[in-house]
Amino acid sequence: MSHRDDWIVTAHAKGYRVREDGVAVGVRGHPLRLRLHDGYYRFNVRVDGRAVPVQVHRLAAYQLFGTALFDEGVQVRHRDETRTNNQFSNLRLGTNLDNIMDRTPEARRVHACKAAAATRALTREQATALLQDRRAGATYAELCTKYDVVKSTVSDLVNGRLYKDVHETFRHTVP
């Protein structure tokens, strides 16, 4: 188990709970002051003299599903895609793929586009400039050095397998 998982067990042992309606309560049963972090509610619990964060949805899942929450590859799923809705009826356990498939097709597309953009080696402007340099006679080796990319990136861009929109625009607008 990770430290994060240990903190959930500790919070539960100390008496922190999540009610069926999704409200986190302290040891006296009063609702806790929660903070949002990465879209999820969390609160702090003292462990060994320091405050550690406990995510509400994970504490609720521990109450519902026990230690199965801590199995490798298991995630807490929100059926309605709302990270702050911690009602018991909204929570399920599943895999990363289950979590992805819970999204609407449009939400999956948007997420995939954001992830692809974040991992791209070049901006759209750099991709256009690279294509212009290639058209002007630059070799793959020169392009790799100039744009600090590997040969496969240059090849895939030049042959329209990467940045397809840039490639199509470039192909139709530049002689």
N, C-alpha and C positions, 0 to 999 in steps of 0.2 A: 504494500500500500504506500502511496505517496504521502508527503506531509499534509497535503490538502485533504486527503481522505482521512488521515488521522484526526485532523481538526474537526471534521464533520462528526466523527465518532465521539470526540471529546465534548463538542457542543451538545450533542444528544445526551451524553452521560451527565452533563451538568444541568440538564433540564430544559434546554432550548428546544422549541418545537415549531412546526408549521401546522397551522390549523387546516382543516379540510377546504376552507375557502381561500387558502393560499397566503394567509396573513402569518408572518413570523412573530412569535411571542417569546419573551424572556422567561426566566426561571419563575417569576411571579405571575406569569400569564398575561402580562401587558404587552401590547404591540410594540415591536422594536422600531427604532429609528433606522431606516435602511438607506443605503447609498447605491447609486447606479454605477456599475463598472462594466464596460463593454456590453451594455444593454441588459445586464442581469443585476437583480437586487442582491445585496450582500450586507452583512453586519460583522462586527468584530467580536471575538471571544478571547479572553485572556488565557494563554497557555504558557506555562513556565515564565510568568512575569511579563509577557509581551502580548500585544494585541495582534491576532491573526484573523484574516478574512475567511468567512464562511458564506458560500453562495446559497441563497434561500432555496433555489430549485433543487440543488443537490442534497440539502438536508431533508427536504420534502421527499425526494426519491429514496433516500436512506430509510425514512419512516415507512414508505410504501413497499419497497422491494428488498430491504435489508442489504446484506453484503454483496448481493448480485450487482449492485451499483459499481463496485470496485473491480469487477472482472475486466480483464484486458479488452480494450476495444469498445467497451460499453459507454454510451453517452445518454444523457437525459434528453428526451425529445419533448417539445411543446407542440401538441397537436394543432393548435391554432396559429403557430409560428410567432406568437407573442412571447418574447423572452421574460416579460414581467408578469405573465399570468401563471401563477404557481398553484392554482387550484388542483387538487388531487386528480379530478376528472380530466385535466388537461395534460398530465404528465405520463410519459411512457419511457421505457428503456429501449434502446436500440443501438444500431451501429452508425458510423458516420454516413454510410450510404443511405440508411433509413432516414436520417436527419435531412440529407439532401433531397431525397425523394418526397419528403413531407412538404417541400416548397411547391408553389405553383410552377408550371412550366415557364412562365414569364420571369418569375423570381429566380429560377435556376439559370436562365439565360443571362440575366443581368449579373448575377453572382459570377458566372463563368467568364463573362466579358471583363469584369473588374479584376478577377484573378489573373487572367491572361495579360491584361495591361500592366499589372504590377510586376509580372515576371519578364516582360519584354526587355530585350537588350537595347532597343533603340526607340526613340520617340518617332512619331509620324514624320516630323520634319527631318530627322536624321535619316530615316528610311528613304525619303524622297531624295535627299542629297546624295545618299549612297547610290541610288539608281542613276542619278545624273552623272556622278563620277564614273560609274561603270560604262554608261553610254559614251562618255568622253574618252574612254580607253583605259581606265585604271584596271589593273589586274586584281584578282581575288586577294593575293597576298598584300597588295597595297591597301585595299579596302579593309582587310582584317586589321592591319596596323592602324590605319587612320581612325577607324570607328571602334577599335578595341573589341572586336567580336571574333568568333571562330568561323572557320571556312563554311561550315554547314549553314550558319545564319546568313552569310552572304549568298550562298547558292540558293537557299530556300527563298530568300527575298527576290533575287534576280529571276528565279523561275516561277514566281507567283504563289509559292506555298506558304509564305509568311506575309503579313500585312497585305492581304489580298486587296483590300480597298485602296491602299496606297499604290499598289502595283497596277491595278486597273485604271485608276485616275492618271497615273504617270504614263501608262501605255497609250491612252487615248488623247492626252493633251500635249505630249512632247513628241516632236517629229523624230 
